[in-house]
Amino acid sequence: MQLLSTTDLVIIVSYFAITLVMGVIMTRKASRSLNEYYLGGRSLPWYLLGMAGMVNWFDLTGTMIITSFLYLLGPRGLFIEFRGGVALILPFMMAFTAKWHRRSGCMTAAEWMMYRFGQNRAAGWMRLLTALMNVALSIGMLAYLIRGTSLFMGQFVSYPPMLVTAVLIVICAIYTMLSGFYGVVLTDLVQGLIIIAACFLIGFIAWQATPDLATLGAVAERVTGNAYWISSIPHAHTTMPRGYEIYESLLMFALFYLLRNIIGGLGTGAESRYFGARSDRECGLQTMLQGLLIGFRWPLMISFAVLGVFLVDSYFPKPVALEQAAAVVRRHYPDTPQAFWHDVTSEIINQPAAAAPGVAAELETVLGPKWREKLPLVSVYGTVNPEQILPAVLLNSVPSGLRGFFLVAMLAAMMSTLTGTVNQAAAMMVNDIYKDRFRSGASTRELLFASYGSAVLILAVAFWMGVNAGSINELWAWIVMSLSASMFAPQLLRLYWWRCNGWGVVGGTALGGAGALIQWFAARHMVEWQQLLLMSALSFAGTIVISLLTPPTDPETLRHFYRTTRPFGAWGPLRAELATDTRTAMDREHRNDLLAVPFIMLAQVAFFLLTMQFMIRSWTAFAWTAALFCIGLAGVYRYWWKNLPPADNPGTELAEKS
């Protein structure tokens, strides 16, 4: 079986060595204070933060799962990822939610809650609960990354995938603990450049491998069963393999996910990159850069999907071989759950002599002499496992040397998301739990050591959760449709409704969060739309009812929040207190911000589609999408770009802390 060459290994080892050295170099600067450690002293320029934001979206596991949908559906796979991968919350942050949060001068989302609701008993519980829920969300995201990394690495090394993943996680943890936010951002710059270079290289390879659109469509239909693989339109019904039947109503799901992102997007912006931004203007600029750079992700993923189509066509000319191979594994390992299918097949591939007697010989009979290269693509259902398309293409369709470079790019994507997530979660554990609840007078040195311990604990729990997940799609669905939805009401209403108070946020967060956690452990296979509706309903019911049953937030705290943040929404009593010229200026800002959002969203989705249509040579669709892209750009220029504060007057100053 073809594994990594010496050149590939040298490239990978050198990358990790350089990364750790950078972490050591940044340790002294990061350890000056918590503000330096977690926010880079609020001195980092917007283009560095924008690159860091792009790389954070460009995670390995997400790239694998989106590639799997592009393999199954062609460019239409983008519409399934309206649930998260298309980053439809970016338009809201670009237009207004990012600058609103920056104006607080806070360090974390949980600290921001104190700014919004004041220093009282409810706010204290709310800060604690918000921190716990965000840590839980981070752990879920890390588990998702860890599970995807284990699936990825299982095709490249002869050691147990989870062991290799554990080593990678330890390296990431050491780097994050040493360097803090400075290291995360600076490494993201290097990783981002590597990833962009990889996009161009894999795009060139896929372009050379594709004869023309008609040939690609015919091969894709033969392999996937989708007659409209080259189409960019989300049909009302589409063919999906076993395990993915839920997505057959593609158009309905796209609209449903769009609604989810509108609700979720209105409550976004509480991120380290925005708390650490230098101005309102730079909040918008860094988000714009994120959206543009994320565009490189889509030609990369469609290129892997195209190469995957040709690879599967050459490996499995008779699809029945997939069913037979899966039947062989199930017969020899009858009690293997879905979560450990990949671990079993990896063990058979890497140690056939130690596997169940006769299993290797039977697999060779069914799959042929290259059975060890083909088996990773066999799913538990006896179909192609689309989640393995990306690593299979890297291993079998990319030459040695370049393979090492692409592996570094994919691992860089994994590391960037993991380090940023760990940094943010550890900040909440230390600043909003350890320091706020237990050690208010702790020294900087003690708090930094607490940060190290928090990072280790978070990664350990996430690793356990990732090991026991059935698939990366299952984890991602739970994160975006259940756990995230459980926080919709507190995140939304705190910004747009003056009567939302601390106890309401505590109730909504607790009720929705408990529902999401119970659903994971007791009803893990609940369909996605049911998860979203149930957790959202629990969240809104808890927040609204408890807010109305308890006293409103202190008027002075509300007044300070409203006048420094300047949000729109149901702020009647506070709005009435403003001078007429102030209200007029705020109305003009709010009108432009709201009108900009649909145009930003249109330009973003069209841009992503354009890159994929170009890669597969779908020129008619490209022309129609280009027209939509130009309409989106015109609206963005009119309602957003023209209204950015000038560089010499970059927006509001940070709020003074009460």
HELIX and SHEET records of a PDB file:
HELIX    1   1 THR A    6  ALA A   30  1                                  25    
HELIX    2   2 LEU A   34  LEU A   39  1                                   6    
HELIX    3   3 GLY A   40  ARG A   42  5                                   3    
HELIX    4   4 TRP A   46  TRP A   57  1                                  12    
HELIX    5   5 LEU A   60  LEU A   73  1                                  14    
HELIX    6   6 GLY A   74  ARG A   76  5                                   3    
HELIX    7   7 GLY A   77  ILE A   80  1                                   4    
HELIX    8   8 GLU A   81  ARG A   83  5                                   3    
HELIX    9   9 LEU A   90  PHE A   92  1                                   3    
HELIX   10  10 MET A   93  THR A   97  3                                   5    
HELIX   11  11 ALA A   98  ARG A  102  1                                   5    
HELIX   12  12 ALA A  109  PHE A  117  1                                   9    
HELIX   13  13 ARG A  121  MET A  153  1                                  33    
HELIX   14  14 PRO A  161  ALA A  209  1                                  49    
HELIX   15  15 LEU A  213  THR A  224  1                                  12    
HELIX   16  16 GLU A  245  GLU A  248  5                                   4    
HELIX   17  17 LEU A  250  GLY A  265  1                                  16    
HELIX   18  18 SER A  272  PHE A  275  1                                   4    
HELIX   19  19 ASP A  280  ILE A  294  1                                  15    
HELIX   20  20 ARG A  297  TYR A  315  1                                  19    
HELIX   21  21 VAL A  320  HIS A  332  1                                  13    
HELIX   22  22 GLN A  338  PHE A  340  5                                   3    
HELIX   23  23 TRP A  341  ASN A  350  1                                  10    
HELIX   24  24 PRO A  352  ALA A  354  5                                   3    
HELIX   25  25 VAL A  359  LEU A  367  1                                   9    
HELIX   26  26 TRP A  371  LYS A  374  1                                   4    
HELIX   27  27 LEU A  375  LEU A  377  5                                   3    
HELIX   28  28 PRO A  386  GLN A  388  5                                   3    
HELIX   29  29 ILE A  389  SER A  397  1                                   9    
HELIX   30  30 LEU A  402  MET A  428  1                                  27    
HELIX   31  31 MET A  429  PHE A  438  3                                  10    
HELIX   32  32 THR A  444  VAL A  467  1                                  24    
HELIX   33  33 ILE A  472  TRP A  478  1                                   7    
HELIX   34  34 ILE A  479  LEU A  483  3                                   5    
HELIX   35  35 ALA A  485  MET A  487  5                                   3    
HELIX   36  36 PHE A  488  TYR A  496  1                                   9    
HELIX   37  37 GLY A  502  ALA A  522  1                                  21    
HELIX   38  38 GLU A  528  LEU A  549  1                                  22    
HELIX   39  39 PRO A  555  THR A  565  1                                  11    
HELIX   40  40 GLY A  572  ARG A  575  1                                   4    
HELIX   41  41 THR A  580  ILE A  616  1                                  37    
HELIX   42  42 TRP A  619  TYR A  639  1                                  21    
HELIX   43  43 TRP A  641  ASN A  643  5                                   3    
END                                                                             
